Amino acid sequence: MKNNKNMDICKDNGILLIESNLVKYNYEVVNVGGESEKQLFNSVYKDIAEAFGIDTAIQIYQMYKGTQVSFPTRLFNPEYVKKQIPIEYDGTNVKQLAKKYGYSEKTIRRMLKNSI
């Protein structure tokens, strides 16, 4: 296969992305630009395509296919939070910090106590 500026060759599973809305999979080109084409995708990739777009679903597939991925309940790294809580604490905002970082007020108070 030739590689030019309009093609991004993926080395696995015989997938070749051509321009923006065409996918070559197993030597057949499929137009995945329309709304109904999202039905081509399997389970979670369909959900991702509907929420974030087909290009994003394909990128996630290429990056994580075959890998079991779990998402932590909390967005922020606990070590970061432990450092930030004392910095952001103003003496009255325990409730706001708990809500912002997804911890209980008791845990925020414990972090503050341990940071002294």
Secondary structure, DSSP 4 states (H G I P E B T S, - for coil): ----TTEEE-SSTTEEEETTTEEEETTEEEE--SSGGGGGS-HHHHHHHHHH-HHHHHHHHHHHTT------SSSS-HHHHHHHHHHH--SS-HHHHHHHHT--HHHHHHHHHHH-
